[in-house]
Amino acid sequence: MAIRSLAGYPQPVGEKYETYVDIDGPVSYANTGTFATSGQQLNASDLGFGGFESVETLTDASSDGVNGFIVVLGATVAGATNLSKAPPAGSPGDVAQSAVIHWYTSPALGAEVANGVNLSGKYIRLRVRAV
């Protein structure tokens, strides 16, 4: 998976960082038939960070306009999540170590891409706030 930061990023925002990245689709998409274990995992360490505060989509479709996608912050393709329960009022929440990108056959998010489909010729753009 190739990850390219846009020119001039990452930038400090207080004690955190913000970056815009283009992430190539996988050569062979992993669709196990179960949402919790399908998708393309992105780790904060892949971008050189300790954790994600947020990962936001900036468009509804892949670079070629064919595929839609969603990002699930805190998920892994192992079916577990590193999300913790909500912190007590006034306490900071934990950052996520990973996120999973789920690719769909259209921007309307109808069906998830089939197992083994090559998505490496396209990319998606994300805005990431990290620590």
N, C-alpha and C positions, 0 to 999 in steps of 0.2 A: 504494500500500500504506500503510494507516494503521497507525501504531505508537503505542501508548499505554502509558506507564509507570504502574505502580500508584502510588498516593499514598505519598509518603514515600521514593520511590526516584528515582535511584540513591543508594546509601549507600556511604561508604568502608569498605573492609575492608583494613586495613593500607594499602599503597600501591596497592591495586587498588579496583575498584568492583563492587558487586553490584546488579543491578536485576531486577525482574520486569516483563515486558512482555506486552501483548496485541497480537498481530499479525493484522490482517485478511488473509483470503485474497485472491488476485488476482482482478481482474475477468475475466481470461481466462487460465486456467492453461496453462502451457507444457509440453506433453508431446510431445517430438520422436520418441518411440519408442525412445530411447536414454537409459538412466538418467543417464549422465554429462552430458547436455546438457538434461535436463528439470528442472522444479521452479521454486521461488520463491526467488530469491537474497536473502539478508539480509546487508548489509555492516555492519561495525563502525561505520563512519562514519555510517550511517543513525541510529545511537543516540548519536552524538557521541563515540565512543570510537576509540582508535587500533588496537585489536585485541581479539579474543575469546580468553580463556583457556579458557572452557567455555560451551556453550549446551546447557541441559538442558530436556527436555520435562517438564511437571508433570502431564500427564494423558495418557490413551491416545487421546482423541478430541477433535474440534473442539467448539466451544461448543454446537452443536446436537446433539452426540452421534452424528452421521451419519458423519463422515469420520475416518479415522486419519491419522497423519503420522509421519514420522521426520525428524531433522535430521542432516545430514552436515557436520560441522565442517571447515572448510578447503576446501570444494568451491566451485566456481562453475558457472554454467550454460553457460559457454564450454567446459566439458569438461576444463578444466585444474584443478589444485588448487594451493593455495599452501602445502600441507604440505611440510615438509622431512623428510629422514631423521632418525631418532632422534639426539639429541645424545649426545656422549660422556658416560660416567658422571660424575656430579657437576656437569654443565653444565646451565643452564636451557634449556628448549625455546623455540622461537619461538611467538608468538601467531598465530592465524589472522586474516586480514583479512575473511573472509566465511564464510558457511554457507549451505547450500541446504536448504529445506524441501520434502520430497516428500509430497504429499497422496495419500491412498488412498481408495477407494470405501467402505471400512468400517474400524472400529477393528481388525479382524482382519488388516489390511494385505494383502488379497488382490490387487487390481489397482490400479495407479496411476490417478488421475483422468485422463479423456480430455482431449485437447488442446482448448482453447477454453472449457472449463467455467467458469462464473462462480461463484467461491467467496467473493465479497466480502461476502456477508451473514453470514459466520461468522468466528470468530477462534480462535487458539490462544494458550495462555499458556506463556511460556518464562522460565526463570531464567538470567540471563547474568552471568558473571564476566568483567570486562574491564579493560583498561588504557588 
